[in-house]
Amino acid sequence: MEADQYENFPIAGAFLPKALRAPVGVIYQVARTAADIVEEGDWSAAERHARLADFHAGLDAVASGYLAPVHPLLFGKLAGVVAQYKLPLAPLYDLVAALHQEIDTTRFADRSVLLAYCGRSAHPVGQLLLHLFGAASPANLADSDTICTALHLINFWQDIAIDWKKGRVYLPQSDLARFKVREASIADGVVDDAWRAMMAYEVACARTMLIRGAPLALRLPGRAGLVLCGIVQGGLRILERFERAGYDVFRHRPALDGFDWFVVTARALAMWLSRRVSMRATSIEGNA
């Protein structure tokens, strides 16, 4: 399981009510198109900023009821979904702001700065889905934001080695300093006591966030709630994989295999049927 919310969209969409699959697909396509401006191609930073500015103009066109100057078919579909479901555009504007930041930002001074970035990059998708479900209460939005941030952080920690090769370090600089871990350790793939202590802290923080937001899954009705139980349990299972690998993300990138999916499914069903969220699910292997 990848924690990236855009990549999880098509998977989760298959379990959504049929009436919502098309609008969810449009939102996914819009988010993915924006992300590709930053992640794909060989454009310069200035060119990526310019393309994001065009994308921003497309959102402005949707807000004003005009034909978008770029991606007119895509923004036309978005306009229809926004009008039909009365969706706010603020989350998508936040996403564009986060993507602008991603082009230029390769380090985060402390956790508050990283979480602020996650608020713009990770929260929008969950917020829009809740609006589609007609379930965008303050409590639901808060729990969704917490889950989305936790999943974003998990994805960052999975990809520490990959992001290093791209010149990016999402680990807060203050955490590196606190645990006396140098960036050279990332470059060399050093997994010593200092590294393990830091990653144990990062994993614990992500786990706490997932559990804190998990009650949302029990409030959402039907398949949507069950799918979210699976997403939460998938995230928790990946965190267990970090621990089983001794926090060595360089030689053992945490990911779920076939048996893990069986565990996640069993735990999601147990969570859904019991209507309870435990701090840490017991592994059916007994030692995971």
Protein Blocks (a to p, Z undefined) as FASTA:
>chain_A
ZZbfklmmmmmmmmgcfklmmmmmmmmmmmmmmmmmmmgojbdfklmmmmmmmmmmmmmm
mmnopacfbhkllmmmmmmmmmmnopafklmmmmmmmmmmmmmmcbdfblmlmmmmmmmm
mmmmmmmmmmmnopacfklmmmmmmmmmmmmmmmmmmmmmmmmmnopafbdfklmmmnop
afklmmnopacfklmmmmmmmmmmmmmmmmmmmmmmmmpgcjllmmmmmmmmmmmmmmmm
mmmnoopaklmccdddfklmmmmmmmmmmmmmnopacfbdcdfklpZZ
